[in-house]
Amino acid sequence: MTPAAKPAYAIVLDVTLLLIAVGLVLWALWRWLKRSDSPAMLIVQWILTLITLAGLYGLVRHIDTQIAGGTNAAVAFYGVGSLVVIALILTVIWRHNIAGLIAKPFSSLYDGGDTEVDPQAFYSIAITKRKRGKYDEAVKEIRKQLKHFPKDLNGHMLLAEIQAEHLNDLPGAELTIHRFCQQPGHTPPNIAFALNALADWHLKYALDREAAQRELETIVQQFPETEYSQAALQRIAHLAGREQLLAAHDRPKMAVPHGVESIGLLHSTGHLMPKATDPEALALEFVKHLEQFPQDAEAREKLACLYADHYKRLDLAADQLEQLIAEPNQPTRSLVRWLNLLADFQVRLGAGYDAAWLTLGRIIEMNPTAPAADMARNRMDLLKLELRSKEKSRAIKLGSYEQNIGLKGGSTH
């Protein structure tokens, strides 16, 4: 009776499963070959293994034929010995792989195993050529790496630095930085870092304050109300003018004046002391500066200290510090310092225990688990002792300082 033929769909299914199986085997072999330390030797091992397995297949067929023909059981023992020999041959072929498979769990603890290392750019050749003064060759090496890693920060910064510092090509360095900043996907810290470096080069190599300010203003425009814009505004407020840059670039020789002779015979040396800074003029200078740069935290903090230390005006000092604290996106470390400084003023100028205690409590509210919060709690525990020590040493001064312009007009913000 003729067996029934398989349906067409069953044949298609069998062929499909066979193709999938063959594909998986080929894919596994390809992955194995790509990850091998010696692909050529692996191919040789495959060929020898196929030859050995072909011999094993022929041997099994021969033994099966002999047994089917009524040959005695001695053939079976002959076949077992042959199988042992074939197994030894396969062991010799794959001995290194077997040893590696056994040792791999232990060696992976030290070398990371088969974990693939993320590809990254290497600039050691470019750095070496730069140190040897071969700047053009260094630039070529950097550009080779940037072809493969076009968004690498270190490569763009190294290229721009060589252009600005060694090739006297500041426009080229500026173009390199701007191209980097225009690439999508870069993080704000990297862009801010690159533009700050470009601002430094404008000041250092071209003495161009306006160009440096333009780069810093770009940070403010791209990342408004962030710590990067705050830092950029601080730099803008303290950018040196061209005369100061020239003075720093070409430092004049310092002439040492002739000293006073027989200083020990003088009745008084008071006239030899340097003149103290006029606090009224200093306050006026700070006020004018803050009118132009109201977000200059350094100048505002100094003005607050001047109000507290010289004029004993807690209200004005606290106003300056509160303006700093109210600014958005200020670094936490700066907020902690200003709140501690405000508590210092409140202790020294007689605001009382409750005011200082509430100020320190604001530090804890920001992050109760931070180290700064622990320090604030410790200070709160010792606050009464701190107040007593200040009360004993405080000298109360009476007077009016309405003549100082820095105390008038309310807030400078």
Secondary structure, 3 states (H helix, E strand, C coil): CCCCCCCHHHHHHHHHHHHHHHHHHHHHHHHHHHHCCCHHHHHHHHHHHHHHHHHHHHHHHHHHHHHHCCCCCHHHHHHHHHHHHHHHHHHHHCHHHHHHHHHHHHHHHHHCCCCCCCCCCCCHHHHHHHHCCCHHHHHHHHHHHHHHCCCCHHHHHHHHHHHHHCCCCHHHHHHHHHHHHHCCCCCHHHHHHHHHHHHHHHHHHCCCHHHHHHHHHHHHHHCCCCHHHHHHHHHHHCCCCHHHHHHHHCCCCCCCCCCCCCHHHCCCCHHHCCCCCCHHHHHHHHHHHHHHCCCCHHHHHHHHHHHHHCCCCHHHHHHHHHHHHHCCCCCHHHHHHHHHHHHHHHHHCCCCHHHHHHHHHHHHHHCCCCHHHHHHHHHHHCHHHHHHHHHHHCCCCCCCCCCCHHHCCCCCC
